[in-house]
Amino acid sequence: MRAAVLEAAIIELTKTGYAALTVERVAQRAGVHKTTIYRNWKDSDGLLVDALISHFAMDIPIPDTGAVESDLRALARSLVVTMTTSAGRALLTAVLSDAVRLPQLADVKHALFDDRFRRAESVVTRAVQRGELPADTAPAELLKALAAPIYFRLVFTGEPVDEATADRAVGIALAAAHAHVLMPM
């Protein structure tokens, strides 16, 4: 039941957007009664947070290749693939356009990114332990530096994003780490 509801929530987000997402439609799509959803989630925001975290956690696995460059390349390429899917585009639309009208969406966005950074920190931590990155490298700052060029193209310039974009993002993030500019804030 949980998997069906979470999948239905992602489909509804993709089809209708955040503002039009309702527990009733999610329940209908999942083949459950809406009280089933309310027993497990207090509201549509909680449901959406769980659905997005679950969906994107599966779409972007955390690599462990034994080398920071290949780990970051795998992360960046997965991000490109995920954010160019219909669910990825729906997420971007929701957090960018709907967030202006619906301040509670900021909590959804923060929960999603906090989860992503928390899960991916191990890539940076392992690299520091192996001596591939400076000891003062802040995992969250490196991951933000990695994602920034990708999101810049997706959100602001509309330029295509592909493996080359991901690979350039890796180079930028690694150069910044080695220049000791990705220290904890």
C-alpha positions, 0 to 999 in steps of 0.5 A: 500500500505504501509503495502504491500511494507514494508512486501515485503521489509522484504521478499526481505531482507530475500530472497536476502540479503541487497546488492541484495535488489532492489526497483524494486523487492520490487515493483514487490512483493508488486504489485506496481510501483516503482515510488510509492515507490520512492514517499514515500521513497527516496531510498532503505535504507530509505525503509529498515529502515522503514520496519525493524523498523515496522517489529521488533516493531510488533514482540517485543511488550513492556510489562507492567506486573507491575514487572521489572523481568517479563517485562524483561523476556517478552522482552528477550524471544520476542527477542529470538523468533524474532531473530531466525526467517528468518527475524531476521537471515536476519537482523543479516546477513545484519548488520554483513556481509554486513555492512563491504562492505556497510557502509550505512548499519550502519545507518540502524542498528543505526536507528533500535536499537535506535528505539528499545531502545527508545520504551523499555525505559519505562520498565526500567523507570517504574521499577525505579519509582516503586523502583525495580531498583536503581535510577541511572539505565540508561535504554539503558545500562540495555537494552544492558546488557539484549540483550548482552548474547542473541546476543553473542550466536547468533553471536559469539558462535552459541550456541542455544538460547531459553527461558533459555538463555533469563531468564539468560540474565534477571538475568545478567541485573538485577544483574548489575543494582542492583550493580549500574554498569548500570549508564549513560555513 
